[in-house]
Structures are given as C-alpha cells and as structure tokens.
Amino acid sequence: MSVEQRKERERKARIDLIINSASEIFAKLGYHKTSMDLIAEKAELGKATLYYYFPSKEKLLISVLEEGLKDFFNSLEKVLSKIDDPLQKIETITLTGADFFSRNKNFFNLYIYLSAHPSLRKIVYQKIQPIIRKKLGIIKNVLREAQSEKLIKKCSLNELTQTFGSLVMSMGIFLQPETTKKQLEKRAKLINEIFLNGIKTKR
C-alpha cells in the first residue's frame, strides 16, 4: 500500500468516526443542544481536527444525513442487481430497509427531529432532496418493471412510489431502541404482504 493510499484510508476512517459520533449525539440531544465540543469528545479527537474535516455543525449534520441515505441506497442497488424477478425486488426493498434501520437507529431519530424543526428542515433538505429524488428512481424503476410485466396493476408510478416508500419508512417511524433486526424483518414481510396482495394481478 502506497503512502497516499494509507493516508486516504486513514482520512476516510476518521471521517466515518466523526459522522458516527455526530449521529449518536445529534439523535440523543437534538441539533441545538449538540456542540462540536461534545462531538469531538465522543470521537476522541481534538476540536481543531474536527473543524478541519467539517467547518461547521451544519455541514456535519448534512454529511450525517447524506451518508445515511447513500448507505441505504447503495446497499439497495447492490442487492437488486442480483435479482431478476420484479416482485422479489419489491420484497427485497423492504428487507433492505429493515436491515438499514436495525444498523442505523440514530439516523431516523435525527430525521424525525429535523422534521419537527421547519427552519432546519429547509436548510438541510435543500442539500439532501436531490439525493432522495435521484435514488427514489431506483424504486420507481422496480415498480415500472413489475407493471410492464403485468405483475401489478397499472396506476400512477409517482403515487405508487411515494406510497410504497412511505410504508418502508414507517419501519423507522415506529423504531424503538430495543427493536431487533428480527422484529424489523417481520414487519418488512408484513408490509410486503399488504402491499403486494393489494395490487398483485391474478396469474
């Protein structure tokens, strides 16, 4: 491994450490009560090091949300690429959501917190909405594929995508600290059963 590669690996590891630490503190205390001092302490880094990577608390918050979204959709793209059946792809979307929420309980707590603060929501969502819109196209394409093969009824793809997306997100809304991955997977299977049995065409 070259010196440059080692430095890049160390840089990424430090950024991941900061983002994970910030996610935990933000979710626990909320944005306004969280300080860069607390995040630096949690990450066991000097404050100057923290500011080197993230010049402001706002930029760090945006990075926390961006990384969470990228984690979910990157995982989703990876598993979907190995599946051919559109209905199985739909089922996989909810199961991937269950896996994500089980690994990132702090992410959704922070998401809910932001939803309750219109000023922060406006600032942050301007940054992350383009990512959400682009990545929702993955889900929309799966539903389009299922429609084209006449596996589900023809209806508005936009409405269908938003409805299905809301069902997946509901796993995070009702997430509790003690919720296990197994419980989330059971919830995901129930969502699939309700969603698909409601719109699946007769074979």
Summary of the structure (lengths in Angstrom):
residues: 203
radius of gyration: 19.1
end to end distance: 55.5
largest distance: 62.9
contacts: 575
relative contact order: 0.11
helix: 80%
strand: 1%
